[in-house]
Amino acid sequence: MDQEMTQDQLRRHVATARRVVVKVGTSSLVNPDFSVSREKIDRIVDALEARMSAGSDVIVVSSGAIAAGMAPLGLKARPRDLATSQAAAAVGQVHLAQAWGESFTRYGRAIGQVLLTQADAGRRDRARNAQRTIDRLRQLGTVPIVNENDTVATSEMRFGDNDRLSAIVATLVSADALVLLSDVDGLYDRPPSDPQARFVGEVRSGNDLQDVAAGDGGRLGTGGMAAKVSAARLAARGGVPVLLTSAERISDALTTADVGTVFHTRPSSRLSAWKFWALYAADAEGVLRLDAGAVQAVTGGGTSLLAVGITEIEGDFHRGDIVEILGPDGETIGRGEVAYDAPELQLMLGKQTGDLDLSQRRPVVHADYLSNYASRV
C-alpha cells in the first residue's frame, strides 16, 4: 500500500485483498467445557470457504491448542505450569487439527498444520523456510493452519500470544490484509459493557489510542484486547492493514469488511521486510552500547553505525548476527546486523575510522541493515 486511504477505501481493500491472514481466538473455537466446538469451526470455515471461492488466498492462524487438550485430560482450569501446558497442547493440537481438517473436507479442501516457535521466526533461515512451506501449501490448494508450537516453546521463547504470531506471519507471507477475530466486535475506548464506551472505527496512529483502555485476556486465551491492538499496530508497521472484529461477524468481515475497527498502514514509515524481521522477530545475539553522539546520528536516519560511537559490547556474536543497540542510559535504540565478530569489534571500540586497519573501516552496522524504534506507529 503506497498511499494514505480513507476508512471506506481501506475497508474495500480488506474486502478484496488477494492474500489474507485470519486469526481466530481460543474462545471462538471451543465450548465452555473446553471441548473443540465443531459448530463454531464449521461456521468459521463456511466464511473462509466463501472468501477463497471468491478468489482470495487464506492463511489461518489458530489459537486453542492448550484449551482443546484440557477436556481430554480432565483439566478444569487452564494450566499454570509449563509442563502441563505443553502436555495439554500436545493433546489439543491433535483434536484441533482434526476438527479443522474435517470441517474443510466438507468443501474438498485439505489443511496443512504449521507449528512455529519464536526461535523459528528469530532465525532468518527458519523464517524463510516457514514462508516457503506456507506458500507451497497454498500453491497445492491446501489451507495452512498456523499455530504456536506450545509443546516445545518455553516461557522465555514464546511469541506471547497468537495475535503477535499472526502479525509476524502476515508480514512473513506479504499478506494484503490481516483479520483479527475475537469475542468483541471491535475496539472501544473502555470495556464494551460500560454504557459510556465509545466505539473506535479506525486507528491511523498512536494518537488515536491515547484515550483507549484495552484489557487483558480471559480465562481461556492469553491475548486480550491489548494484545490485539499491539498486534494490529505491529502488522500495520510492516505494511499490512488490519481489521479487528468478532468471530460472530466473520462473514461480514470477509465480504464487505464494514464491521469492526480498521488499522491503517503508514506508507511514510513502513518498514522493509528485513527491518521488520530484525526489529520484531529476530533473535538478538548481543548488545552494542552507544554514546550520546552515536545515538543522535543513528536515530536521525540514513547514518551507519561506526566503531567510534560504541562504548561497550556484550555477547559472543558473529558477523551477520542481529544485535540490540542501546543508548548510554540503557535505553533501547534499535537493532542491526553487525559486520564483525565480537572479539574483533572489541579491539575497535571508540576508534576513529582512520585509525583502524583497512579491513576494519566498513561500518559496524550499515545504515541499510540498521533499524531503530524512534519512528514506530
C-alpha positions in Angstrom: 0.0 0.0 0.0 1.7 3.2 -1.2 -0.7 6.0 -0.2 -3.0 7.1 2.6 -6.5 5.7 2.3 -9.9 6.9 3.7 -11.6 4.5 6.1 -14.0 3.4 3.4 -11.2 2.8 0.9 -9.3 0.7 3.5 -12.3 -1.4 4.2 -12.8 -2.0 0.4 -9.1 -3.0 0.3 -9.6 -5.6 3.1 -12.8 -6.9 1.5 -11.0 -7.6 -1.8 -7.5 -8.4 -0.6 -5.9 -11.2 -2.5 -3.9 -12.8 0.3 -5.5 -12.7 3.8 -4.3 -13.9 7.2 -7.2 -14.7 9.5 -6.5 -15.1 13.2 -9.1 -17.0 15.3 -9.0 -16.8 19.1 -9.5 -19.7 21.5 -12.9 -18.7 22.7 -14.1 -18.8 19.1 -13.1 -22.4 18.8 -14.0 -24.3 22.0 -17.1 -24.9 24.1 -17.5 -23.7 27.7 -16.4 -27.3 28.8 -13.1 -26.8 26.8 -14.1 -29.3 24.1 -13.5 -28.3 20.5 -16.7 -26.9 19.0 -17.4 -28.3 15.6 -20.4 -25.9 15.3 -18.1 -22.9 15.8 -15.4 -24.2 13.5 -17.9 -25.1 10.7 -19.3 -21.6 10.8 -15.8 -20.1 10.5 -14.8 -22.5 7.7 -18.0 -21.6 5.8 -17.0 -18.0 5.8 -13.4 -18.8 4.9 -14.5 -21.0 2.0 -16.7 -18.3 0.7 -13.7 -15.9 0.7 -11.5 -18.5 -1.0 -14.2 -19.2 -3.6 -14.2 -15.5 -4.4 -10.5 -15.7 -5.3 -8.5 -15.0 -2.2 -5.7 -17.0 -0.6 -6.4 -17.5 3.1 -3.9 -18.5 5.8 -5.4 -19.3 9.2 -3.7 -18.6 12.5 -5.5 -20.7 15.0 -5.3 -20.5 18.8 -6.9 -23.1 21.1 -4.4 -26.0 21.3 -4.0 -25.8 25.1 -7.7 -25.3 25.7 -8.6 -28.1 23.3 -6.4 -30.5 25.3 -7.9 -29.7 28.7 -11.2 -31.7 28.3 -9.4 -34.9 27.2 -7.0 -34.6 30.1 -9.7 -33.9 32.6 -8.4 -30.4 33.4 -10.9 -27.9 34.8 -8.7 -24.7 34.5 -6.0 -23.5 32.2 -2.7 -25.0 33.4 -0.3 -22.6 35.1 2.9 -24.7 34.9 4.8 -25.1 31.7 4.9 -28.9 31.6 1.1 -29.3 32.0 0.6 -26.6 29.4 2.8 -28.4 26.9 1.1 -31.7 27.6 -2.3 -30.1 27.1 -1.1 -28.6 23.8 0.3 -31.9 22.6 -3.2 -33.5 23.1 -5.1 -30.4 21.9 -3.2 -29.9 18.7 -4.4 -33.3 17.5 -8.0 -32.6 18.3 -7.9 -29.1 16.9 -6.2 -30.1 13.6 -8.7 -33.0 13.2 -11.6 -30.6 13.7 -10.2 -28.1 11.1 -9.5 -30.9 8.7 -12.9 -32.5 8.9 -14.6 -29.1 8.5 -12.6 -28.2 5.4 -13.2 -31.7 4.0 -16.8 -30.7 3.5 -15.5 -28.5 0.7 -13.0 -30.9 -0.7 -10.1 -29.0 0.8 -7.1 -30.3 2.7 -5.3 -28.5 5.5 -1.7 -28.3 6.5 -0.6 -27.7 10.1 2.3 -25.3 10.5 3.6 -25.1 14.1 6.1 -22.3 14.8 8.1 -21.1 17.8 9.7 -17.7 18.4 13.0 -19.5 17.6 11.7 -20.4 14.1 10.9 -16.8 13.4 14.0 -15.5 15.0 16.4 -17.3 12.7 16.3 -15.9 9.1 16.8 -19.3 7.5 14.0 -20.9 9.5 11.7 -17.9 8.9 12.3 -18.2 5.1 11.7 -21.9 5.3 8.4 -21.4 7.1 7.5 -18.8 4.4 8.3 -21.3 1.6 6.2 -24.0 3.3 3.2 -21.8 3.7 3.5 -20.6 0.1 3.8 -24.2 -1.2 0.8 -25.3 0.8 -1.3 -22.5 -0.9 0.0 -23.5 -4.3 -1.1 -27.0 -3.7 -4.6 -25.9 -2.8 -4.2 -26.7 0.9 -5.2 -24.3 3.7 -2.3 -23.5 6.0 -3.4 -23.7 9.7 -0.6 -21.9 11.7 -0.3 -22.1 15.5 2.4 -21.6 18.0 4.1 -24.8 18.9 3.2 -24.8 22.6 4.6 -28.3 23.0 8.2 -27.2 22.8 8.0 -23.4 23.3 9.4 -22.2 26.6 8.2 -19.2 28.6 11.3 -17.3 27.5 11.0 -18.2 23.8 7.3 -17.5 23.0 5.5 -15.1 20.7 3.4 -14.4 23.8 0.1 -14.9 22.1 -1.2 -15.8 18.7 -2.2 -12.2 17.9 1.5 -11.3 17.7 2.2 -14.6 15.8 -0.5 -13.6 13.2 1.1 -10.2 12.7 4.5 -11.8 12.1 3.0 -14.4 9.8 1.1 -11.7 7.8 4.3 -9.8 7.1 6.3 -13.0 6.5 3.9 -14.1 3.7 3.4 -10.5 2.4 -0.3 -10.6 3.2 -2.6 -7.9 1.8 -4.7 -7.8 4.9 -4.9 -9.3 8.4 -8.2 -10.1 10.1 -8.1 -10.5 13.8 -11.2 -12.2 15.3 -12.1 -12.3 19.0 -15.2 -12.2 21.1 -15.6 -8.4 20.8 -16.9 -6.7 17.7 -14.2 -4.1 17.6 -12.1 -1.6 19.6 -13.8 0.5 22.3 -12.1 3.2 24.5 -13.2 1.2 27.5 -14.8 -2.2 28.3 -17.9 -2.6 25.9 -20.1 -3.4 28.9 -19.6 0.2 30.1 -22.6 2.3 28.9 -20.2 5.2 28.2 -17.9 3.1 26.0 -17.1 4.7 22.6 -16.5 2.6 19.5 -13.3 3.3 17.7 -13.8 2.7 14.0 -10.3 3.4 12.7 -6.8 3.8 14.0 -4.2 5.7 12.0 -1.5 6.2 14.6 -0.9 6.0 18.3 -2.6 9.3 18.8 -6.0 7.5 18.2 -5.3 5.2 21.1 -4.4 7.8 23.8 -7.8 7.5 25.5 -8.3 3.8 24.9 -8.0 1.4 27.8 -7.6 -2.1 26.4 -7.9 -5.1 28.7 -6.0 -8.4 29.0 -7.1 -12.0 28.1 -9.9 -14.0 29.6 -9.9 -17.4 31.3 -9.2 -19.4 28.1 -6.9 -17.3 26.0 -3.7 -15.2 26.5 -4.4 -12.4 24.1 -6.9 -9.8 25.3 -7.8 -6.6 23.5 -4.5 -5.0 24.5 -2.6 -7.9 22.7 -4.8 -7.5 19.7 -4.2 -3.7 19.4 -0.5 -4.3 19.8 -0.5 -7.0 17.1 -2.6 -4.8 14.8 -0.1 -1.9 15.2 2.7 -4.3 14.6 1.2 -5.6 11.3 0.5 -2.1 10.2 4.1 -1.2 10.9 5.1 -3.9 8.4 2.7 -2.6 5.8 -0.3 -4.9 6.4 -3.7 -3.3 7.1 -5.8 -4.9 9.8 -9.5 -5.4 10.5 -10.3 -6.2 14.1 -13.8 -7.6 14.9 -15.6 -10.6 16.5 -15.7 -14.1 15.2 -19.5 -13.7 15.2 -19.1 -11.1 12.4 -16.6 -13.2 10.3 -19.0 -13.4 7.3 -19.3 -9.6 7.2 -15.6 -9.2 7.9 -14.6 -11.4 4.9 -17.2 -10.0 2.4 -17.8 -6.3 2.9 -15.4 -5.6 5.8 -17.9 -3.0 7.0 -17.6 -4.1 10.6 -15.1 -3.7 13.4 -12.0 -1.5 13.6 -9.5 -0.9 10.8 -5.9 -0.1 11.4 -4.2 1.9 8.7 -0.7 1.4 7.5 1.6 4.5 7.2 3.4 4.4 3.9 5.9 7.1 5.1 7.1 4.9 8.0 6.6 1.4 6.6 9.5 -0.9 7.3 11.1 -3.1 4.7 10.6 -6.9 5.3 14.2 -7.2 6.6 13.9 -4.3 9.0 10.6 -5.6 10.3 12.1 -9.0 10.9 15.2 -7.6 12.6 13.1 -5.4 14.9 10.3 -7.7 15.9 11.1 -11.3 15.1 14.9 -11.9 15.1 16.8 -13.3 18.0 19.4 -10.8 19.2 22.8 -12.4 19.8 24.5 -9.5 21.5 24.4 -5.9 22.6 26.1 -2.7 21.4 26.1 0.3 23.8 26.5 3.8 22.2 27.5 7.2 23.4 25.0 10.1 23.0 26.5 11.3 19.8 26.1 8.0 18.1 22.6 7.7 19.3 21.7 11.0 17.7 23.4 10.0 14.5 21.7 6.6 14.0 18.2 7.8 15.1 18.4 10.7 12.6 18.1 8.1 9.8 20.3 7.1 7.0 23.5 7.0 9.1 25.6 3.9 9.6 27.0 3.0 13.0 30.8 3.4 13.3 33.1 2.0 15.9 33.9 5.4 17.3 30.4 5.7 18.8 30.4 2.3 20.5 31.4 2.3 24.2 30.8 -1.3 25.1 29.7 -4.7 23.7 28.1 -7.8 25.2 27.7 -11.3 23.9 29.6 -13.8 21.7 28.1 -12.7 18.4 29.4 -13.2 14.9 29.4 -11.2 11.7 25.9 -11.3 10.3 24.1 -11.7 13.6 21.4 -9.3 14.8 22.4 -7.2 17.8 20.4 -5.0 20.2 21.5 -1.3 20.2 21.3 0.6 23.5 21.9 4.2 24.4 24.2 5.5 27.2 21.4 5.1 29.9 20.4 1.6 28.7 17.5 2.8 26.6 16.7 0.6 23.6 17.5 2.4 20.4 17.0 -0.4 17.8 18.6 -3.4 16.2 21.0 -4.1 13.3 23.1 -6.7 11.5 26.7 -6.5 12.9 29.6 -6.6 10.4 32.3 -8.0 12.8 32.7 -10.9 15.2 32.7 -9.8 18.9 36.4 -10.3 19.6 37.4 -8.1 16.6 34.9 -5.4 17.4 36.1 -5.3 21.0 39.5 -4.0 19.7 37.9 -1.4 17.6 35.7 0.3 20.2 35.9 4.1 20.3 38.4 4.4 17.4 38.1 6.8 14.5 37.7 5.1 11.2 41.1 6.5 10.0 42.8 4.8 13.0 41.6 1.3 12.1 43.1 -1.2 9.7 41.9 -1.1 6.2 39.9 -4.3 6.7 38.1 -2.7 9.6 36.9 0.6 8.0 33.5 -0.6 6.9 30.6 0.4 9.3 29.9 -1.8 12.3 26.2 -1.7 11.3 25.5 -0.3 7.8 22.5 2.0 7.5 20.7 -0.4 5.2 20.8 -3.1 7.9 20.0 -0.8 10.9 16.5 -0.2 12.1 15.6 2.0 15.1 12.4 2.3 17.2 12.2 6.0 17.0 9.5 6.2 14.4 7.2 3.4 15.5 3.5 3.8 14.8 
